[in-house]
């Protein structure tokens, strides 16, 4: 495979006709290509699932840019490099697998959600839908917030009310930005910290199934 980042992949069920949808799993700060597989059980079997390792090595893990977790204050150069790496990876996906380029879903957690927001806003044609979990909209991505930019795009946002790593206010601000851009936003808060609750997993599974079916 000629991907620019180390990856892990799960092919769709054998009887799935090509081209098939894809769910791209984007891990958070200090994660790796295995971190997002905790969500494997809720991913539609008719979709290809693929995760990658972020390019920046740090503190025994990997990240997309060097910044305090949960803050929108990001160094532009580091942000640009991380976003370029994610864009290149997603762009290559339909060339490496029989994936429908009109049905690529990003699913990011924390810093991975921040990068997923950024890719959707900077390059709307690459992505059909986004699930942002415990994430935030980084400052450099706000330059692309404009009315109508995300018309017909679908966005699922889930956040914990007790999240001390990324404040729930960040999720609310991201929701406002996505709605301003014209996206169809599903937003939910849960009585939990920096993770997804059991109910959140159920809600995410239902949202994914509605998109893929």
VMD Tcl script that draws the C-alpha trace (Angstrom):
set ca {
  {0.00 0.00 0.00}
  {1.23 3.51 -0.77}
  {-0.36 5.32 2.15}
  {1.72 8.06 3.75}
  {0.89 6.93 7.31}
  {1.02 3.58 9.09}
  {-2.47 2.15 9.19}
  {-4.72 -0.64 10.39}
  {-7.67 -1.77 8.30}
  {-10.79 -3.92 8.58}
  {-12.36 -4.92 5.29}
  {-16.16 -4.92 4.96}
  {-18.21 -8.11 5.03}
  {-17.51 -10.37 2.06}
  {-20.96 -9.90 0.53}
  {-20.66 -6.09 0.46}
  {-20.83 -4.78 -3.11}
  {-18.14 -2.35 -4.20}
  {-17.65 0.50 -4.08}
  {-18.37 0.53 -0.34}
  {-18.43 3.20 2.33}
  {-15.46 3.84 4.58}
  {-15.08 5.00 8.18}
  {-11.74 6.69 8.82}
  {-10.78 6.56 12.50}
  {-8.64 9.48 13.70}
  {-7.02 9.06 17.11}
  {-6.28 11.74 19.66}
  {-3.12 13.03 21.35}
  {-0.63 10.27 22.28}
  {-2.69 7.56 20.56}
  {-1.77 5.34 17.63}
  {-3.37 3.32 14.85}
  {-4.84 0.89 17.40}
  {-6.43 3.41 19.76}
  {-9.75 3.82 17.95}
  {-10.47 0.11 17.63}
  {-12.40 0.25 20.88}
  {-15.21 1.46 18.58}
  {-14.99 -1.51 16.23}
  {-18.15 -3.19 17.54}
  {-20.37 -0.27 16.53}
  {-18.97 0.19 13.01}
  {-21.22 -1.03 10.19}
  {-19.96 -4.32 8.74}
  {-20.73 -3.02 5.26}
  {-18.07 -0.32 5.65}
  {-14.32 -0.49 5.37}
  {-12.79 0.74 8.63}
  {-9.30 2.20 8.62}
  {-7.18 4.01 11.18}
  {-3.79 5.63 10.90}
  {-0.89 6.66 13.11}
  {-0.50 10.42 13.37}
  {2.85 11.72 12.09}
  {4.18 13.47 15.20}
  {5.93 11.25 17.76}
  {5.59 12.52 21.32}
  {5.79 11.13 24.86}
  {5.53 7.49 23.83}
  {2.59 8.07 21.49}
  {1.65 10.11 18.46}
  {-0.24 13.30 17.69}
  {-1.32 15.59 14.89}
  {0.12 18.77 16.37}
  {1.93 19.81 19.54}
  {-0.49 21.65 21.80}
  {-2.14 21.32 25.16}
  {-5.03 18.88 24.79}
  {-8.35 20.61 24.45}
  {-7.18 24.08 23.55}
  {-7.90 25.76 20.22}
  {-4.57 27.63 20.49}
  {-2.41 25.79 17.98}
  {0.86 26.66 16.27}
  {0.01 27.21 12.61}
  {3.01 25.37 11.17}
  {2.41 22.24 13.26}
  {-1.30 22.34 12.48}
  {-0.68 22.69 8.75}
  {1.65 19.69 8.70}
  {-0.80 17.47 10.58}
  {-3.72 18.53 8.41}
  {-1.72 17.94 5.22}
  {-0.85 14.41 6.38}
  {-4.49 13.60 7.14}
  {-5.66 15.09 3.84}
  {-3.14 13.04 1.87}
  {-4.16 9.83 3.66}
  {-7.87 10.33 3.03}
  {-7.27 11.39 -0.57}
  {-5.43 8.14 -1.28}
  {-8.10 5.91 0.22}
  {-10.28 5.48 -2.92}
  {-7.13 4.70 -4.94}
  {-6.02 1.94 -2.58}
  {-9.40 0.29 -1.93}
  {-12.70 0.11 -3.86}
  {-14.18 2.80 -1.63}
  {-17.00 5.10 -2.69}
  {-15.48 8.62 -2.52}
  {-18.99 9.98 -1.89}
  {-19.36 7.90 1.30}
  {-16.23 8.54 3.35}
  {-16.94 9.23 7.03}
  {-14.39 10.66 9.46}
  {-14.65 9.62 13.10}
  {-12.24 11.46 15.38}
  {-11.66 11.53 19.13}
  {-10.33 14.59 20.99}
  {-7.39 15.98 18.95}
  {-8.45 13.55 16.22}
  {-11.87 15.21 16.20}
  {-10.17 18.61 15.92}
  {-8.27 17.42 12.84}
  {-11.43 15.88 11.40}
  {-13.32 19.17 11.76}
  {-10.39 20.88 10.06}
  {-10.28 18.51 7.11}
  {-14.03 18.71 6.57}
  {-13.96 22.52 6.62}
  {-10.83 22.92 4.50}
  {-11.75 20.26 1.93}
  {-15.52 19.55 2.04}
  {-15.45 17.49 -1.14}
  {-13.26 14.83 0.50}
  {-15.69 13.96 3.29}
  {-19.41 13.13 3.36}
  {-19.91 13.02 7.12}
  {-18.09 13.48 10.42}
  {-18.43 12.07 13.93}
  {-16.60 14.30 16.42}
  {-16.17 12.72 19.85}
  {-14.94 14.79 22.81}
  {-13.39 17.21 20.35}
  {-12.93 20.90 19.62}
  {-12.61 23.20 16.65}
  {-9.02 24.52 16.54}
  {-8.43 28.21 15.85}
  {-6.69 27.74 12.47}
  {-9.77 25.94 11.12}
  {-12.11 28.83 11.89}
  {-10.93 30.64 8.76}
  {-13.02 28.21 6.69}
  {-16.28 28.68 8.61}
  {-18.71 30.26 6.14}
  {-22.43 29.98 5.40}
  {-23.24 27.13 3.02}
  {-19.77 25.61 3.08}
  {-21.02 22.30 4.51}
  {-24.45 22.09 2.90}
  {-25.63 18.44 2.74}
  {-22.85 17.30 5.10}
  {-23.82 15.36 8.22}
  {-22.08 15.88 11.56}
  {-22.48 13.92 14.82}
  {-21.07 15.60 17.94}
  {-20.87 13.80 21.30}
  {-19.34 15.28 24.44}
  {-19.17 14.64 28.16}
  {-20.60 17.22 30.53}
  {-17.87 16.31 33.03}
  {-15.01 16.43 30.51}
  {-12.07 18.17 32.20}
  {-9.75 17.69 29.21}
  {-11.87 19.35 26.53}
  {-14.60 21.54 28.01}
  {-18.13 20.94 26.83}
  {-18.27 24.58 25.77}
  {-15.82 23.70 23.00}
  {-18.30 21.16 21.64}
  {-21.09 23.73 21.74}
  {-18.95 26.22 19.82}
  {-18.13 23.57 17.22}
  {-21.83 22.78 16.87}
  {-22.56 26.44 16.20}
  {-19.82 26.60 13.58}
  {-21.02 23.46 11.82}
  {-24.61 24.70 11.81}
  {-23.51 28.08 10.47}
  {-21.82 26.25 7.59}
  {-25.10 24.51 6.77}
  {-24.29 21.01 8.04}
  {-27.00 18.71 9.39}
  {-25.84 18.44 13.01}
  {-26.74 15.78 15.56}
  {-25.52 16.96 18.98}
  {-25.57 15.15 22.32}
  {-24.11 15.67 25.77}
  {-23.65 12.89 28.32}
  {-22.94 12.81 32.10}
  {-19.39 11.51 31.64}
  {-15.79 12.70 31.35}
  {-13.35 12.56 28.43}
  {-14.77 9.48 26.76}
  {-17.97 8.18 25.19}
  {-20.69 6.75 27.41}
  {-22.64 3.55 26.77}
  {-25.57 5.64 25.56}
  {-23.22 7.67 23.42}
  {-21.97 4.49 21.77}
  {-25.55 3.47 21.04}
  {-26.35 6.87 19.58}
  {-23.21 6.84 17.45}
  {-23.96 3.33 16.19}
  {-27.47 4.39 15.14}
  {-26.14 7.50 13.40}
  {-23.52 5.51 11.49}
  {-26.07 2.90 10.46}
  {-28.39 5.61 9.19}
  {-25.65 7.04 7.03}
  {-24.27 3.78 5.65}
  {-27.59 2.05 4.97}
}
mol new
graphics top color blue
foreach p $ca { graphics top sphere $p radius 0.5 }
foreach p [lrange $ca 0 end-1] q [lrange $ca 1 end] { graphics top cylinder $p $q radius 0.2 }
display resetview
